[in-house]
Amino acid sequence: MTTVPVKTFYDAQDARYRSLNSVVIHNECNDIETNIIQGVQSGNLDVKISGNTTMTTSNAYYYAYYGVTNDPTKVAEIQTVEQHFYNLGYNVVITVNTTTENTLVWNVNW
């Protein structure tokens, strides 16, 4: 008789994954990818993305990322997007938007 593994509760990895807002992550990745495509088509080797994505318009992501507020979910969402692009071979640096001083900028180069 074959034993079928039964999972009755989330393991830590599943719990972390399920706690993230996958729609926000998906949309952020799509927005960054669109900017990369436009940059490539223009002959650029980098893009700076600010003020036109969820994570670059919401100061809640800035405050979470820089530890002003305690929001590990938002930090994990940012890190998930960051890791997605690292896995594709891009360099990603997150900086402060110097115009708003409380939102993020994605700096991506290839």
Helices and strands as residue ranges (DSSP letters): H 12-19, H 22-41, E 46-49, H 54-57, H 59-65, H 72-87, E 91-96, E 104-109
